[in-house]
Amino acid sequence: IERGFFMKNSCKTIDFFFFFFSENGFVSHFAQLQNPYDGRKVHILKGGPGTGKSSLMKELAKAVQPFEEVLECIHCSSDPDSLDGIVLKQSNLSVIDGTKPHAMEPEYAGAVENVVNLLSCVDHIALEKHREEIVKISTVISGYHRKFCELLKCANVMLDANRKCILPYVDIHKMSKTAERIAKREFKPIKETVGEEKVRMLSAFTPKGLITYQNTIKTLCKKCWFIQDEYRVCAPVFLELLRQKCKEAGYSCYVCHSPFKAKDEIEHLLIPQLGLAFLTVNKYEPMDQIQPSKIINTTRFINIEIFRTKKQRLHFYKKTAAEILQEAISMLEKAKQAHDELEQFYIPNVNFKEIGQICSQLQSDILKRYQ
């Protein structure tokens, strides 16, 4: 190891999603990594399918592990086995796949972002011979993604009908008091400033179904509160109350949004400073790998008469939503199959030796930041 490098004893790896397809179309949280005032450097990879972006990031992740305490791996919701980014805390640096659909462009070129062009390693003349097939398959993939968004929206109509039915029977005051008692017990004030929030996704719909990175929870949090909520009526409100109390007490946290409602519904709250997590648990996310420290069944906040009088209606909407979601996931499966076909046009026409040289240079530049 070169003089000037400081090596860590171990590196923890945590996994998140940053982008996904929602009922309102494509949603990305990559923009939060482009804050020009936090000193972060962002390397934006540009390249087509099969040009080695994910493999490059995996190699970089291995190279920096000796120098990082926590390595944040951002997975692709269209293919969770691939990486869309890595976020490095010690070097204050990110490497991001900035190609479609999560396109990212430099706003402060050179000063904040650096574009790494992998398309320079592609034989454009050879690919041009397959223009028609590439355009056709790309259009098919977009169609499958659009269909997924439409089906998710339909499923949410069913689930929202149940929520609207249950909500009038919820005791918001009782819920608020419970959240306040928990906050007083768990969030001892540490400073007057407001804690920092990072928006992440622990869960996302993928071609493999709804995936939740429970390993991330186990790595960051030893104490876990389960918020049991089959209808997702109380948990988002309860977590919003806890989120605000956490900020006021001065703690930083990961605010994890729901794959059902990507923009306005909190699903999980992780507070690494306290080793504490508040997790929504239900049929879709059973959290079977996590041992709960406390369990709150949200039916305690609901007049259970609603479940007796409208049991059939609630069951019908819930069952219908589950069937629609299954069909939606099949659209992601088909999109992944089509994407694999698309890669077959690129892979034979990529100079991976040149890709390796770019990776080595980028790796060298990144390691210098640890000096």
C-alpha positions as CSV (number, residue, x, y, z in Angstrom):
1,I,0.0,0.0,0.0
2,E,1.3,3.4,-1.0
3,R,2.4,5.7,1.8
4,G,-0.4,8.0,2.8
5,F,-3.2,5.5,2.6
6,F,-5.2,4.7,5.7
7,M,-6.7,1.2,5.7
8,K,-9.8,0.1,7.5
9,N,-10.0,-3.2,9.4
10,S,-13.3,-4.2,7.8
11,C,-15.9,-2.8,5.4
12,K,-19.6,-3.2,5.8
13,T,-21.7,-3.5,2.6
14,I,-25.2,-2.1,2.5
15,D,-27.6,-2.4,-0.4
16,F,-30.3,0.0,-1.7
17,F,-32.3,0.9,-4.8
18,F,-32.2,4.4,-6.1
19,F,-34.5,4.2,-9.0
20,F,-37.6,2.1,-9.9
21,F,-40.8,2.2,-12.0
22,S,-43.8,3.5,-10.0
23,E,-47.5,4.1,-10.6
24,N,-46.5,7.6,-11.9
25,G,-43.7,6.3,-14.2
26,F,-40.0,6.3,-13.6
27,V,-38.6,7.7,-10.3
28,S,-35.0,8.3,-9.5
29,H,-33.2,9.6,-6.4
30,F,-29.8,10.0,-8.1
31,A,-30.1,13.8,-8.1
32,Q,-29.4,13.9,-4.3
33,L,-25.8,12.8,-5.1
34,Q,-25.2,16.0,-7.1
35,N,-25.1,18.5,-4.3
36,P,-22.4,20.9,-5.3
37,Y,-21.8,22.0,-1.7
38,D,-21.0,18.7,0.0
39,G,-17.6,18.2,-1.7
40,R,-18.8,14.9,-3.3
41,K,-17.3,13.9,-6.6
42,V,-19.5,12.0,-9.0
43,H,-18.3,9.8,-11.8
44,I,-21.1,9.3,-14.4
45,L,-20.8,6.3,-16.6
46,K,-22.2,6.5,-20.1
47,G,-22.7,3.4,-22.2
48,G,-25.2,1.1,-23.8
49,P,-26.4,-2.3,-22.5
50,G,-23.7,-4.9,-22.1
51,T,-20.9,-2.4,-22.2
52,G,-19.6,-3.4,-18.7
53,K,-20.9,-0.6,-16.5
54,S,-22.1,-2.9,-13.7
55,S,-18.9,-5.0,-13.9
56,L,-16.8,-1.9,-13.7
57,M,-18.5,-0.7,-10.6
58,K,-18.2,-4.2,-9.0
59,E,-14.4,-4.1,-9.6
60,L,-14.2,-0.6,-8.1
61,A,-16.2,-1.7,-5.1
62,K,-13.6,-4.5,-4.4
63,A,-10.7,-2.1,-4.8
64,V,-12.0,0.4,-2.2
65,Q,-13.2,-2.0,0.4
66,P,-9.9,-1.8,2.4
67,F,-10.4,1.9,2.8
68,E,-14.1,2.2,3.5
69,E,-16.1,1.6,6.7
70,V,-19.4,1.4,4.8
71,L,-19.8,0.6,1.1
72,E,-23.2,1.5,-0.3
73,C,-24.2,-0.5,-3.4
74,I,-27.1,0.8,-5.5
75,H,-28.9,-2.0,-7.4
76,C,-30.8,-1.9,-10.6
77,S,-34.5,-2.6,-10.0
78,S,-34.8,-3.9,-13.6
79,D,-32.0,-6.4,-12.8
80,P,-31.1,-6.6,-9.1
81,D,-28.0,-8.6,-9.8
82,S,-26.5,-5.5,-11.6
83,L,-25.2,-2.4,-10.0
84,D,-26.4,1.1,-10.9
85,G,-24.0,2.8,-8.5
86,I,-21.7,2.8,-5.6
87,V,-21.6,5.5,-2.9
88,L,-18.3,5.9,-0.9
89,K,-18.3,7.8,2.4
90,Q,-14.6,8.0,3.2
91,S,-13.6,9.3,-0.2
92,N,-16.9,11.3,-0.5
93,L,-17.3,10.0,-4.0
94,S,-20.0,8.2,-6.1
95,V,-19.9,6.2,-9.3
96,I,-23.2,6.2,-11.1
97,D,-24.7,4.6,-14.2
98,G,-26.0,7.8,-15.9
99,T,-27.6,6.2,-19.0
100,K,-31.3,5.9,-19.8
101,P,-33.7,5.4,-18.1
102,H,-31.9,7.0,-15.1
103,A,-30.1,9.5,-17.3
104,M,-27.8,11.9,-15.3
105,E,-26.0,14.8,-16.9
106,P,-23.2,16.9,-15.4
107,E,-24.3,20.3,-14.0
108,Y,-20.9,21.4,-12.8
109,A,-18.7,19.4,-15.3
110,G,-15.3,18.7,-14.0
111,A,-15.8,20.4,-10.6
112,V,-18.5,18.1,-9.3
113,E,-19.0,15.5,-12.0
114,N,-16.8,13.6,-14.4
115,V,-18.2,11.7,-17.4
116,V,-16.7,8.3,-18.2
117,N,-17.6,7.5,-21.8
118,L,-17.7,3.7,-22.3
119,L,-19.3,4.1,-25.7
120,S,-15.9,5.0,-27.0
121,C,-15.1,1.3,-26.6
122,V,-18.0,0.2,-28.8
123,D,-17.8,-0.6,-32.5
124,H,-20.4,1.9,-33.8
125,I,-20.1,0.8,-37.4
126,A,-20.9,-2.8,-36.5
127,L,-23.8,-1.8,-34.3
128,E,-25.3,0.3,-37.0
129,K,-25.9,-2.8,-39.0
130,H,-28.4,-3.9,-36.3
131,R,-30.1,-0.5,-36.0
132,E,-33.6,-1.9,-36.7
133,E,-33.4,-4.7,-34.2
134,I,-32.0,-2.5,-31.5
135,V,-34.7,0.1,-31.9
136,K,-37.4,-2.5,-32.0
137,I,-36.3,-4.3,-28.9
138,S,-35.7,-1.0,-27.0
139,T,-39.3,0.0,-27.9
140,V,-40.6,-3.3,-26.6
141,I,-38.7,-2.9,-23.3
142,S,-40.2,0.6,-22.8
143,G,-43.7,-0.9,-23.5
144,Y,-43.3,-3.5,-20.9
145,H,-42.1,-0.9,-18.3
146,R,-45.1,1.3,-19.2
147,K,-47.4,-1.6,-18.8
148,F,-46.0,-2.4,-15.4
149,C,-46.6,1.2,-14.3
150,E,-50.2,1.0,-15.4
151,L,-50.8,-2.3,-13.6
152,L,-49.2,-1.0,-10.4
153,K,-51.5,2.0,-10.6
154,C,-54.5,-0.4,-11.0
155,A,-53.3,-2.4,-7.9
156,N,-53.0,0.8,-5.9
157,V,-56.6,1.7,-6.8
158,M,-57.7,-1.5,-5.1
159,L,-55.4,-1.0,-2.1
160,D,-56.4,2.6,-1.8
161,A,-60.0,1.6,-1.7
162,N,-59.3,-0.4,1.4
163,R,-57.3,2.4,3.0
164,K,-60.1,4.9,2.5
165,C,-62.5,2.4,4.0
166,I,-60.4,1.9,7.1
167,L,-59.1,5.4,7.6
168,P,-62.2,6.8,9.3
169,Y,-61.9,4.1,11.9
170,V,-58.3,5.1,12.9
171,D,-57.6,6.8,16.1
172,I,-55.0,9.3,15.0
173,H,-54.7,10.9,18.5
174,K,-53.8,7.5,20.0
175,M,-51.3,6.9,17.3
176,S,-49.7,10.3,17.9
177,K,-49.4,9.7,21.6
178,T,-47.8,6.3,21.1
179,A,-45.2,7.7,18.6
180,E,-44.4,10.5,21.1
181,R,-43.8,8.0,23.9
182,I,-41.5,5.9,21.7
183,A,-39.6,9.0,20.6
184,K,-39.0,10.1,24.2
185,R,-37.6,6.7,25.0
186,E,-35.5,6.2,21.9
187,F,-34.5,9.7,20.7
188,K,-32.5,11.3,23.4
189,P,-31.6,14.8,22.0
190,I,-28.0,15.1,21.0
191,K,-27.8,18.6,19.5
192,E,-29.9,21.6,18.5
193,T,-29.3,21.2,14.7
194,V,-31.7,19.1,12.6
195,G,-30.5,15.7,11.6
196,E,-29.7,14.9,7.9
197,E,-32.0,12.7,5.9
198,K,-31.1,10.4,3.0
199,V,-33.8,9.1,0.8
200,R,-33.3,5.5,-0.2
201,M,-35.3,2.4,-1.2
202,L,-34.9,-0.8,0.7
203,S,-37.6,-2.4,-1.4
204,A,-38.5,-2.4,-5.1
205,F,-40.5,-4.4,-7.6
206,T,-38.1,-6.4,-9.8
207,P,-38.3,-9.2,-12.3
208,K,-37.7,-11.5,-9.3
209,G,-40.7,-10.0,-7.4
210,L,-40.7,-7.6,-4.5
211,I,-37.2,-7.6,-3.1
212,T,-36.2,-6.1,0.3
213,Y,-32.6,-5.8,1.3
214,Q,-32.9,-7.2,4.8
215,N,-29.1,-7.5,5.0
216,T,-28.9,-3.7,5.0
217,I,-31.1,-3.6,8.1
218,K,-29.1,-6.2,9.9
219,T,-25.9,-4.4,9.1
220,L,-27.0,-0.9,10.2
221,C,-29.5,-1.7,13.0
222,K,-29.4,-4.1,15.9
223,K,-32.7,-3.0,17.4
224,C,-35.8,-3.3,15.2
225,W,-39.3,-2.2,15.8
226,F,-41.9,-4.0,13.7
227,I,-44.9,-2.0,12.7
228,Q,-47.4,-4.7,11.6
229,D,-49.8,-3.2,9.1
230,E,-51.4,-5.4,6.5
231,Y,-53.4,-2.6,4.9
232,R,-50.6,0.1,5.0
233,V,-53.0,2.6,6.6
234,C,-51.3,3.4,9.9
235,A,-47.6,2.7,9.3
236,P,-46.9,5.6,6.9
237,V,-48.5,8.1,9.3
238,F,-46.8,6.6,12.3
239,L,-43.4,6.6,10.6
240,E,-43.9,10.2,9.5
241,L,-44.4,11.2,13.1
242,L,-41.2,9.3,14.2
243,R,-39.3,10.8,11.3
244,Q,-40.0,14.3,12.5
245,K,-39.1,13.5,16.1
246,C,-35.9,11.9,14.9
247,K,-34.9,15.0,13.0
248,E,-35.8,17.3,16.0
249,A,-33.6,15.2,18.3
250,G,-30.6,15.7,15.9
251,Y,-30.2,12.2,14.4
252,S,-29.5,11.5,10.8
253,C,-31.6,8.7,9.1
254,Y,-32.4,6.8,6.0
255,V,-36.0,7.5,4.9
256,C,-37.0,4.6,2.8
257,H,-40.0,5.1,0.6
258,S,-42.6,2.5,-0.4
259,P,-42.4,0.8,-3.8
260,F,-46.2,1.2,-3.9
261,K,-46.2,4.9,-3.4
262,A,-42.7,6.1,-4.3
263,K,-43.1,9.8,-3.7
264,D,-45.4,10.2,-0.6
265,E,-45.3,7.1,1.6
266,I,-42.6,6.2,4.1
267,E,-42.2,2.5,4.5
268,H,-39.1,2.1,6.7
269,L,-36.9,4.4,8.9
270,L,-33.3,3.5,9.6
271,I,-31.2,5.4,12.2
272,P,-27.7,4.0,12.1
273,Q,-26.4,6.4,14.9
274,L,-28.8,4.6,17.3
275,G,-28.6,1.2,15.6
276,L,-32.4,1.5,15.4
277,A,-34.9,0.7,12.7
278,F,-38.7,1.1,12.4
279,L,-40.0,-1.3,9.8
280,T,-43.3,-1.8,8.1
281,V,-44.2,-5.5,8.1
282,N,-47.0,-7.1,6.1
283,K,-47.8,-9.9,3.6
284,Y,-45.6,-8.2,1.0
285,E,-42.7,-7.6,3.3
286,P,-42.6,-10.2,6.0
287,M,-39.1,-9.4,7.2
288,D,-38.5,-13.0,7.9
289,Q,-34.7,-12.6,8.4
290,I,-35.0,-9.9,11.1
291,Q,-35.5,-10.6,14.8
292,P,-37.9,-7.9,16.2
293,S,-37.1,-6.1,19.4
294,K,-40.6,-4.7,19.7
295,I,-43.8,-5.3,17.7
296,I,-46.6,-2.8,17.3
297,N,-49.7,-4.2,15.7
298,T,-51.5,-1.2,14.2
299,T,-54.9,-2.7,14.8
300,R,-54.6,-1.2,18.2
301,F,-55.2,2.1,16.6
302,I,-58.2,0.9,14.6
303,N,-61.8,0.3,15.7
304,I,-61.9,-3.5,14.8
305,E,-65.6,-3.2,14.0
306,I,-64.6,-2.3,10.4
307,F,-63.0,-5.7,9.9
308,R,-66.2,-7.4,11.0
309,T,-68.7,-5.3,9.0
310,K,-66.7,-5.0,5.7
311,K,-64.6,-8.1,5.8
312,Q,-65.7,-9.4,2.4
313,R,-65.0,-6.1,0.7
314,L,-61.6,-5.7,2.2
315,H,-60.7,-9.2,1.2
316,F,-61.9,-8.8,-2.3
317,Y,-59.8,-5.6,-3.0
318,K,-56.8,-7.1,-1.3
319,K,-57.0,-10.3,-3.4
320,T,-57.6,-8.5,-6.6
321,A,-54.6,-6.2,-6.0
322,A,-52.4,-9.2,-5.4
323,E,-53.4,-10.8,-8.7
324,I,-52.8,-7.5,-10.6
325,L,-49.3,-7.2,-9.0
326,Q,-48.4,-10.7,-10.1
327,E,-49.2,-9.7,-13.7
328,A,-47.3,-6.4,-13.2
329,I,-44.2,-8.4,-12.1
330,S,-44.5,-10.6,-15.2
331,M,-44.1,-7.4,-17.3
332,L,-40.7,-6.7,-15.6
333,E,-39.7,-10.3,-16.3
334,K,-40.4,-9.9,-20.0
335,A,-38.6,-6.5,-20.0
336,K,-35.5,-8.2,-18.5
337,Q,-35.7,-11.0,-21.1
338,A,-35.8,-8.4,-23.9
339,H,-33.0,-6.5,-22.3
340,D,-30.8,-9.6,-22.3
341,E,-31.6,-10.0,-26.0
342,L,-30.5,-6.4,-26.6
343,E,-27.2,-7.0,-24.8
344,Q,-26.3,-9.7,-27.3
345,F,-26.0,-7.1,-30.0
346,Y,-23.6,-5.0,-27.9
347,I,-21.4,-7.6,-26.2
348,P,-19.6,-8.9,-29.3
349,N,-18.9,-5.3,-30.4
350,V,-17.4,-4.0,-27.2
351,N,-13.6,-3.8,-26.7
352,F,-13.4,-5.0,-23.1
353,K,-9.6,-4.5,-23.1
354,E,-10.2,-0.8,-23.5
355,I,-12.9,-1.0,-20.8
356,G,-10.4,-2.5,-18.5
357,Q,-8.0,0.3,-19.1
358,I,-10.7,2.9,-18.3
359,C,-11.5,1.0,-15.2
360,S,-7.8,0.9,-14.1
361,Q,-7.4,4.6,-14.6
362,L,-10.7,5.4,-12.8
363,Q,-9.6,3.1,-9.9
364,S,-6.3,4.9,-9.7
365,D,-8.0,8.3,-9.5
366,I,-10.4,7.1,-6.8
367,L,-7.6,5.6,-4.7
368,K,-5.7,8.9,-4.7
369,R,-8.6,10.4,-2.7
370,Y,-7.7,8.2,0.3
371,Q,-4.3,9.7,0.6
